[in-house]
C-alpha cells in the first residue's frame, strides 16, 4: 500500500482481540474452556492468501497510475495507517495522495510477502518494499525523497464478504555499516595496545629489576657478614 509498513504492535493487539474469545479463562473455576475457535479449512486458507496477495501485488500499479479508485476499494473507511516518518493517516489521506499525484516512483517493488491467516475473517500480510527514485510532494510544494527499503505489515478484515485493509505501518530498513562496530568486537586498543599490556618501563626498566650495583656481592663478601678469623 502507499507508504505501508511495519506496525507490529497494532497487528498484535488486533490479533489478540480477535482471538480473545478462544482463550481459556483461568479466573473462572466453573468454566473449563472458552468457545472453540472456528477452524479455517486449508482450501479457504489458500483462497485467503491468494486474494490478499493479489491486493498487495497491485499496489505498484496503483501508485504508478495514481489509481485513487483502487485505494477506495482496498482500504476500509475506518482504516488507520502509520507512515515511515512516524506520521499517521487514514483512507482519506491515501486517496488524496493518489488523486493529487503526491506519491510517485520510478520503481516500487514488493518482496518477501507473507500472509498469516488469523481466522476466516482476519489476516496480516508482511513484506518488504523497495522504492527507487521515490518522491513525495507535501502540500506546501516541497518534494521529499522516499527512495529506499521498508518493512511493512498490513492487517486485513473481511467485511460483507470483501477483504479490507484496516491498518498498516512501515519502517525504513537501516543498512548495516561496512564492518562490525568496534563496540561489538575487540579492537587493537583493547587487545595489543601498550596501554593494556606491560610496557618496557614496567618489565625491564633498571628501576624495577635488580641493578648490578646492589647485587649479592655486598652480602657474601662484606667482612661484617662473614665470620672473622
C-alpha positions as protocol buffer text, in pm:
chain_id: "A"
residue {
  index: 1
  type: UNK
  ca { x: 0 y: 0 z: 0 }
}
residue {
  index: 2
  type: UNK
  ca { x: 105 y: 361 z: -13 }
}
residue {
  index: 3
  type: UNK
  ca { x: 377 y: 416 z: 246 }
}
residue {
  index: 4
  type: UNK
  ca { x: 284 y: 85 z: 409 }
}
residue {
  index: 5
  type: UNK
  ca { x: 469 y: -100 z: 668 }
}
residue {
  index: 6
  type: UNK
  ca { x: 562 y: -247 z: 992 }
}
residue {
  index: 7
  type: UNK
  ca { x: 325 y: -172 z: 1282 }
}
residue {
  index: 8
  type: UNK
  ca { x: 370 y: -486 z: 1486 }
}
residue {
  index: 9
  type: UNK
  ca { x: 201 y: -354 z: 1798 }
}
residue {
  index: 10
  type: UNK
  ca { x: -122 y: -272 z: 1618 }
}
residue {
  index: 11
  type: UNK
  ca { x: -129 y: -606 z: 1442 }
}
residue {
  index: 12
  type: UNK
  ca { x: -61 y: -795 z: 1763 }
}
residue {
  index: 13
  type: UNK
  ca { x: -333 y: -614 z: 1957 }
}
residue {
  index: 14
  type: UNK
  ca { x: -577 y: -666 z: 1673 }
}
residue {
  index: 15
  type: UNK
  ca { x: -494 y: -1036 z: 1663 }
}
residue {
  index: 16
  type: UNK
  ca { x: -537 y: -1074 z: 2037 }
}
residue {
  index: 17
  type: UNK
  ca { x: -877 y: -908 z: 2024 }
}
residue {
  index: 18
  type: UNK
  ca { x: -990 y: -1142 z: 1752 }
}
residue {
  index: 19
  type: UNK
  ca { x: -869 y: -1450 z: 1933 }
}
residue {
  index: 20
  type: UNK
  ca { x: -965 y: -1347 z: 2284 }
}
residue {
  index: 21
  type: UNK
  ca { x: -1288 y: -1546 z: 2267 }
}
residue {
  index: 22
  type: UNK
  ca { x: -1087 y: -1860 z: 2202 }
}
residue {
  index: 23
  type: UNK
  ca { x: -865 y: -1848 z: 2513 }
}
residue {
  index: 24
  type: UNK
  ca { x: -914 y: -2032 z: 2841 }
}
residue {
  index: 25
  type: UNK
  ca { x: -1044 y: -1829 z: 3127 }
}
residue {
  index: 26
  type: UNK
  ca { x: -820 y: -1919 z: 3421 }
}
residue {
  index: 27
  type: UNK
  ca { x: -1006 y: -1690 z: 3658 }
}
residue {
  index: 28
  type: UNK
  ca { x: -1337 y: -1870 z: 3622 }
}
residue {
  index: 29
  type: UNK
  ca { x: -1328 y: -2202 z: 3807 }
}
residue {
  index: 30
  type: UNK
  ca { x: -1668 y: -2300 z: 3671 }
}
residue {
  index: 31
  type: UNK
  ca { x: -1553 y: -2271 z: 3311 }
}
residue {
  index: 32
  type: UNK
  ca { x: -1320 y: -2531 z: 3165 }
}
residue {
  index: 33
  type: UNK
  ca { x: -1252 y: -2357 z: 2836 }
}
residue {
  index: 34
  type: UNK
  ca { x: -1379 y: -2079 z: 2613 }
}
residue {
  index: 35
  type: UNK
  ca { x: -1582 y: -2130 z: 2299 }
}
residue {
  index: 36
  type: UNK
  ca { x: -1370 y: -2327 z: 2048 }
}
residue {
  index: 37
  type: UNK
  ca { x: -1211 y: -2122 z: 1772 }
}
residue {
  index: 38
  type: UNK
  ca { x: -1359 y: -2168 z: 1429 }
}
residue {
  index: 39
  type: UNK
  ca { x: -1110 y: -2353 z: 1217 }
}
residue {
  index: 40
  type: UNK
  ca { x: -1012 y: -2241 z: 870 }
}
residue {
  index: 41
  type: UNK
  ca { x: -1010 y: -2515 z: 611 }
}
residue {
  index: 42
  type: UNK
  ca { x: -686 y: -2545 z: 410 }
}
residue {
  index: 43
  type: UNK
  ca { x: -873 y: -2465 z: 91 }
}
residue {
  index: 44
  type: UNK
  ca { x: -1012 y: -2148 z: 247 }
}
residue {
  index: 45
  type: UNK
  ca { x: -669 y: -2053 z: 377 }
}
residue {
  index: 46
  type: UNK
  ca { x: -526 y: -2083 z: 29 }
}
residue {
  index: 47
  type: UNK
  ca { x: -809 y: -1872 z: -111 }
}
residue {
  index: 48
  type: UNK
  ca { x: -747 y: -1602 z: 151 }
}
residue {
  index: 49
  type: UNK
  ca { x: -375 y: -1597 z: 77 }
}
residue {
  index: 50
  type: UNK
  ca { x: -440 y: -1569 z: -296 }
}
residue {
  index: 51
  type: UNK
  ca { x: -681 y: -1277 z: -254 }
}
residue {
  index: 52
  type: UNK
  ca { x: -460 y: -1081 z: -15 }
}
residue {
  index: 53
  type: UNK
  ca { x: -152 y: -1131 z: -229 }
}
residue {
  index: 54
  type: UNK
  ca { x: -349 y: -1005 z: -526 }
}
residue {
  index: 55
  type: UNK
  ca { x: -436 y: -688 z: -337 }
}
residue {
  index: 56
  type: UNK
  ca { x: -79 y: -633 z: -218 }
}
residue {
  index: 57
  type: UNK
  ca { x: 84 y: -702 z: -555 }
}
residue {
  index: 58
  type: UNK
  ca { x: -144 y: -446 z: -719 }
}
residue {
  index: 59
  type: UNK
  ca { x: -4 y: -154 z: -517 }
}
residue {
  index: 60
  type: UNK
  ca { x: 291 y: -79 z: -751 }
}
residue {
  index: 61
  type: UNK
  ca { x: 42 y: -36 z: -1037 }
}
residue {
  index: 62
  type: UNK
  ca { x: -189 y: 174 z: -819 }
}
residue {
  index: 63
  type: UNK
  ca { x: 96 y: 408 z: -734 }
}
residue {
  index: 64
  type: UNK
  ca { x: 224 y: 432 z: -1089 }
}
residue {
  index: 65
  type: UNK
  ca { x: -119 y: 506 z: -1233 }
}
residue {
  index: 66
  type: UNK
  ca { x: -239 y: 713 z: -934 }
}
residue {
  index: 67
  type: UNK
  ca { x: -543 y: 489 z: -915 }
}
residue {
  index: 68
  type: UNK
  ca { x: -744 y: 651 z: -636 }
}
residue {
  index: 69
  type: UNK
  ca { x: -1044 y: 428 z: -704 }
}
residue {
  index: 70
  type: UNK
  ca { x: -837 y: 118 z: -625 }
}
residue {
  index: 71
  type: UNK
  ca { x: -741 y: 273 z: -291 }
}
residue {
  index: 72
  type: UNK
  ca { x: -1106 y: 338 z: -214 }
}
residue {
  index: 73
  type: UNK
  ca { x: -1188 y: -27 z: -284 }
}
residue {
  index: 74
  type: UNK
  ca { x: -898 y: -178 z: -91 }
}
residue {
  index: 75
  type: UNK
  ca { x: -893 y: 31 z: 225 }
}
residue {
  index: 76
  type: UNK
  ca { x: -1156 y: 33 z: 499 }
}
residue {
  index: 77
  type: UNK
  ca { x: -1335 y: 360 z: 568 }
}
residue {
  index: 78
  type: UNK
  ca { x: -1203 y: 349 z: 926 }
}
residue {
  index: 79
  type: UNK
  ca { x: -853 y: 239 z: 823 }
}
residue {
  index: 80
  type: UNK
  ca { x: -562 y: 375 z: 1025 }
}
residue {
  index: 81
  type: UNK
  ca { x: -204 y: 387 z: 897 }
}
residue {
  index: 82
  type: UNK
  ca { x: 139 y: 474 z: 1034 }
}
residue {
  index: 83
  type: UNK
  ca { x: 396 y: 601 z: 783 }
}
residue {
  index: 84
  type: UNK
  ca { x: 778 y: 563 z: 800 }
}
residue {
  index: 85
  type: UNK
  ca { x: 832 y: 916 z: 932 }
}
residue {
  index: 86
  type: UNK
  ca { x: 602 y: 845 z: 1229 }
}
residue {
  index: 87
  type: UNK
  ca { x: 306 y: 1041 z: 1096 }
}
residue {
  index: 88
  type: UNK
  ca { x: -37 y: 883 z: 1079 }
}
residue {
  index: 89
  type: UNK
  ca { x: -310 y: 888 z: 821 }
}
residue {
  index: 90
  type: UNK
  ca { x: -641 y: 743 z: 711 }
}
residue {
  index: 91
  type: UNK
  ca { x: -808 y: 621 z: 396 }
}
residue {
  index: 92
  type: UNK
  ca { x: -882 y: 982 z: 309 }
}
residue {
  index: 93
  type: UNK
  ca { x: -510 y: 1060 z: 334 }
}
residue {
  index: 94
  type: UNK
  ca { x: -415 y: 785 z: 91 }
}
residue {
  index: 95
  type: UNK
  ca { x: -692 y: 870 z: -153 }
}
residue {
  index: 96
  type: UNK
  ca { x: -583 y: 1235 z: -154 }
}
residue {
  index: 97
  type: UNK
  ca { x: -221 y: 1132 z: -221 }
}
residue {
  index: 98
  type: UNK
  ca { x: -334 y: 930 z: -521 }
}
residue {
  index: 99
  type: UNK
  ca { x: -564 y: 1197 z: -660 }
}
residue {
  index: 100
  type: UNK
  ca { x: -306 y: 1475 z: -626 }
}
residue {
  index: 101
  type: UNK
  ca { x: -18 y: 1268 z: -760 }
}
residue {
  index: 102
  type: UNK
  ca { x: 181 y: 1346 z: -447 }
}
residue {
  index: 103
  type: UNK
  ca { x: 333 y: 998 z: -441 }
}
residue {
  index: 104
  type: UNK
  ca { x: 548 y: 880 z: -729 }
}
residue {
  index: 105
  type: UNK
  ca { x: 836 y: 643 z: -801 }
}
residue {
  index: 106
  type: UNK
  ca { x: 1029 y: 506 z: -1096 }
}
residue {
  index: 107
  type: UNK
  ca { x: 1000 y: 161 z: -942 }
}
residue {
  index: 108
  type: UNK
  ca { x: 809 y: 21 z: -643 }
}
residue {
  index: 109
  type: UNK
  ca { x: 887 y: -346 z: -584 }
}
residue {
  index: 110
  type: UNK
  ca { x: 743 y: -585 z: -328 }
}
residue {
  index: 111
  type: UNK
  ca { x: 923 y: -891 z: -195 }
}
residue {
  index: 112
  type: UNK
  ca { x: 918 y: -1141 z: 92 }
}
residue {
  index: 113
  type: UNK
  ca { x: 540 y: -1125 z: 115 }
}
residue {
  index: 114
  type: UNK
  ca { x: 398 y: -1347 z: 389 }
}
residue {
  index: 115
  type: UNK
  ca { x: 30 y: -1398 z: 467 }
}
residue {
  index: 116
  type: UNK
  ca { x: -72 y: -1502 z: 819 }
}
residue {
  index: 117
  type: UNK
  ca { x: -434 y: -1615 z: 838 }
}
residue {
  index: 118
  type: UNK
  ca { x: -570 y: -1547 z: 1186 }
}
residue {
  index: 119
  type: UNK
  ca { x: -926 y: -1660 z: 1126 }
}
residue {
  index: 120
  type: UNK
  ca { x: -1179 y: -1684 z: 846 }
}
residue {
  index: 121
  type: UNK
  ca { x: -1222 y: -1307 z: 868 }
}
residue {
  index: 122
  type: UNK
  ca { x: -882 y: -1169 z: 969 }
}
residue {
  index: 123
  type: UNK
  ca { x: -526 y: -1190 z: 839 }
}
residue {
  index: 124
  type: UNK
  ca { x: -199 y: -998 z: 816 }
}
residue {
  index: 125
  type: UNK
  ca { x: 46 y: -953 z: 532 }
}
residue {
  index: 126
  type: UNK
  ca { x: 408 y: -858 z: 592 }
}
residue {
  index: 127
  type: UNK
  ca { x: 684 y: -790 z: 345 }
}
residue {
  index: 128
  type: UNK
  ca { x: 948 y: -557 z: 209 }
}
residue {
  index: 129
  type: UNK
  ca { x: 908 y: -257 z: -22 }
}
residue {
  index: 130
  type: UNK
  ca { x: 1193 y: -139 z: -244 }
}
residue {
  index: 131
  type: UNK
  ca { x: 1139 y: 213 z: -375 }
}
residue {
  index: 132
  type: UNK
  ca { x: 1361 y: 361 z: -646 }
}
residue {
  index: 133
  type: UNK
  ca { x: 1362 y: 734 z: -716 }
}
residue {
  index: 134
  type: UNK
  ca { x: 1057 y: 775 z: -496 }
}
residue {
  index: 135
  type: UNK
  ca { x: 919 y: 1121 z: -431 }
}
residue {
  index: 136
  type: UNK
  ca { x: 651 y: 1256 z: -201 }
}
residue {
  index: 137
  type: UNK
  ca { x: 526 y: 1607 z: -254 }
}
residue {
  index: 138
  type: UNK
  ca { x: 392 y: 1784 z: 54 }
}
residue {
  index: 139
  type: UNK
  ca { x: 101 y: 2031 z: 38 }
}
residue {
  index: 140
  type: UNK
  ca { x: 345 y: 2324 z: 53 }
}
residue {
  index: 141
  type: UNK
  ca { x: 507 y: 2208 z: -272 }
}
residue {
  index: 142
  type: UNK
  ca { x: 824 y: 2061 z: -122 }
}
residue {
  index: 143
  type: UNK
  ca { x: 943 y: 1725 z: -251 }
}
residue {
  index: 144
  type: UNK
  ca { x: 1082 y: 1459 z: -19 }
}
residue {
  index: 145
  type: UNK
  ca { x: 1297 y: 1169 z: -139 }
}
residue {
  index: 146
  type: UNK
  ca { x: 1144 y: 843 z: -15 }
}
residue {
  index: 147
  type: UNK
  ca { x: 1376 y: 607 z: -202 }
}
residue {
  index: 148
  type: UNK
  ca { x: 1494 y: 308 z: -2 }
}
residue {
  index: 149
  type: UNK
  ca { x: 1373 y: -13 z: 152 }
}
residue {
  index: 150
  type: UNK
  ca { x: 1093 y: -56 z: 403 }
}
residue {
  index: 151
  type: UNK
  ca { x: 946 y: -333 z: 615 }
}
residue {
  index: 152
  type: UNK
  ca { x: 570 y: -327 z: 642 }
}
residue {
  index: 153
  type: UNK
  ca { x: 277 y: -514 z: 791 }
}
residue {
  index: 154
  type: UNK
  ca { x: -87 y: -477 z: 689 }
}
residue {
  index: 155
  type: UNK
  ca { x: -391 y: -601 z: 877 }
}
residue {
  index: 156
  type: UNK
  ca { x: -696 y: -713 z: 679 }
}
residue {
  index: 157
  type: UNK
  ca { x: -1051 y: -791 z: 789 }
}
residue {
  index: 158
  type: UNK
  ca { x: -1330 y: -946 z: 586 }
}
residue {
  index: 159
  type: UNK
  ca { x: -1633 y: -719 z: 585 }
}
residue {
  index: 160
  type: UNK
  ca { x: -1953 y: -801 z: 400 }
}
residue {
  index: 161
  type: UNK
  ca { x: -1765 y: -1070 z: 212 }
}
residue {
  index: 162
  type: UNK
  ca { x: -1482 y: -838 z: 99 }
}
residue {
  index: 163
  type: UNK
  ca { x: -1129 y: -809 z: 235 }
}
residue {
  index: 164
  type: UNK
  ca { x: -1048 y: -458 z: 354 }
}
residue {
  index: 165
  type: UNK
  ca { x: -720 y: -310 z: 471 }
}
residue {
  index: 166
  type: UNK
  ca { x: -797 y: -184 z: 823 }
}
residue {
  index: 167
  type: UNK
  ca { x: -447 y: -99 z: 949 }
}
residue {
  index: 168
  type: UNK
  ca { x: -91 y: -79 z: 826 }
}
residue {
  index: 169
  type: UNK
  ca { x: 250 y: 55 z: 918 }
}
residue {
  index: 170
  type: UNK
  ca { x: 604 y: 65 z: 784 }
}
residue {
  index: 171
  type: UNK
  ca { x: 958 y: 135 z: 898 }
}
residue {
  index: 172
  type: UNK
  ca { x: 1270 y: 206 z: 692 }
}
residue {
  index: 173
  type: UNK
  ca { x: 1533 y: -67 z: 669 }
}
residue {
  index: 174
  type: UNK
  ca { x: 1861 y: 66 z: 805 }
}
residue {
  index: 175
  type: UNK
  ca { x: 2157 y: -86 z: 619 }
}
residue {
  index: 176
  type: UNK
  ca { x: 2439 y: -208 z: 846 }
}
residue {
  index: 177
  type: UNK
  ca { x: 2782 y: -46 z: 821 }
}
residue {
  index: 178
  type: UNK
  ca { x: 3063 y: -191 z: 607 }
}
residue {
  index: 179
  type: UNK
  ca { x: 3222 y: -361 z: 906 }
}
residue {
  index: 180
  type: UNK
  ca { x: 3141 y: -467 z: 1257 }
}
residue {
  index: 181
  type: UNK
  ca { x: 3121 y: -197 z: 1519 }
}
residue {
  index: 182
  type: UNK
  ca { x: 3426 y: -160 z: 1748 }
}
residue {
  index: 183
  type: UNK
  ca { x: 3185 y: -179 z: 2038 }
}
residue {
  index: 184
  type: UNK
  ca { x: 3093 y: -535 z: 1948 }
}
residue {
  index: 185
  type: UNK
  ca { x: 3437 y: -671 z: 1855 }
}
residue {
  index: 186
  type: UNK
  ca { x: 3779 y: -630 z: 2021 }
}
residue {
  index: 187
  type: UNK
  ca { x: 3990 y: -352 z: 1872 }
}
residue {
  index: 188
  type: UNK
  ca { x: 4371 y: -324 z: 1869 }
}
residue {
  index: 189
  type: UNK
  ca { x: 4349 y: -74 z: 2153 }
}
residue {
  index: 190
  type: UNK
  ca { x: 4194 y: -337 z: 2382 }
}
residue {
  index: 191
  type: UNK
  ca { x: 4398 y: -637 z: 2266 }
}
residue {
  index: 192
  type: UNK
  ca { x: 4752 y: -529 z: 2193 }
}
residue {
  index: 193
  type: UNK
  ca { x: 4780 y: -164 z: 2293 }
}
residue {
  index: 194
  type: UNK
  ca { x: 5087 y: -70 z: 2505 }
}
residue {
  index: 195
  type: UNK
  ca { x: 4841 y: 84 z: 2747 }
}
residue {
  index: 196
  type: UNK
  ca { x: 4689 y: -257 z: 2830 }
}
residue {
  index: 197
  type: UNK
  ca { x: 4995 y: -484 z: 2830 }
}
residue {
  index: 198
  type: UNK
  ca { x: 5316 y: -446 z: 3035 }
}
residue {
  index: 199
  type: UNK
  ca { x: 5538 y: -178 z: 2892 }
}
residue {
  index: 200
  type: UNK
  ca { x: 5920 y: -196 z: 2879 }
}
residue {
  index: 201
  type: UNK
  ca { x: 5929 y: 55 z: 3158 }
}
residue {
  index: 202
  type: UNK
  ca { x: 5735 y: -183 z: 3382 }
}
residue {
  index: 203
  type: UNK
  ca { x: 5902 y: -511 z: 3291 }
}
residue {
  index: 204
  type: UNK
  ca { x: 6264 y: -433 z: 3210 }
}
residue {
  index: 205
  type: UNK
  ca { x: 6348 y: -94 z: 3350 }
}
residue {
  index: 206
  type: UNK
  ca { x: 6656 y: -73 z: 3578 }
}
residue {
  index: 207
  type: UNK
  ca { x: 6435 y: 97 z: 3828 }
}
residue {
  index: 208
  type: UNK
  ca { x: 6220 y: -212 z: 3871 }
}
residue {
  index: 209
  type: UNK
  ca { x: 6467 y: -501 z: 3840 }
}
residue {
  index: 210
  type: UNK
  ca { x: 6789 y: -557 z: 4046 }
}
residue {
  index: 211
  type: UNK
  ca { x: 7082 y: -337 z: 3949 }
}
residue {
  index: 212
  type: UNK
  ca { x: 7438 y: -481 z: 3930 }
}
residue {
  index: 213
  type: UNK
  ca { x: 7544 y: -220 z: 4179 }
}
residue {
  index: 214
  type: UNK
  ca { x: 7320 y: -368 z: 4450 }
}
residue {
  index: 215
  type: UNK
  ca { x: 7390 y: -733 z: 4367 }
}
residue {
  index: 216
  type: UNK
  ca { x: 7467 y: -1001 z: 4633 }
}
residue {
  index: 217
  type: UNK
  ca { x: 7846 y: -940 z: 4650 }
}
residue {
  index: 218
  type: UNK
  ca { x: 7795 y: -693 z: 4931 }
}
residue {
  index: 219
  type: UNK
  ca { x: 7619 y: -971 z: 5125 }
}
residue {
  index: 220
  type: UNK
  ca { x: 7865 y: -1253 z: 5066 }
}
residue {
  index: 221
  type: UNK
  ca { x: 8184 y: -1050 z: 5069 }
}
residue {
  index: 222
  type: UNK
  ca { x: 8128 y: -790 z: 5338 }
}
residue {
  index: 223
  type: UNK
  ca { x: 8352 y: -852 z: 5647 }
}
residue {
  index: 224
  type: UNK
  ca { x: 8058 y: -764 z: 5860 }
}
residue {
  index: 225
  type: UNK
  ca { x: 7851 y: -1058 z: 5739 }
}
residue {
  index: 226
  type: UNK
  ca { x: 8102 y: -1346 z: 5738 }
}
residue {
  index: 227
  type: UNK
  ca { x: 8291 y: -1494 z: 6033 }
}
residue {
  index: 228
  type: UNK
  ca { x: 8616 y: -1336 z: 6143 }
}
residue {
  index: 229
  type: UNK
  ca { x: 8941 y: -1544 z: 6155 }
}
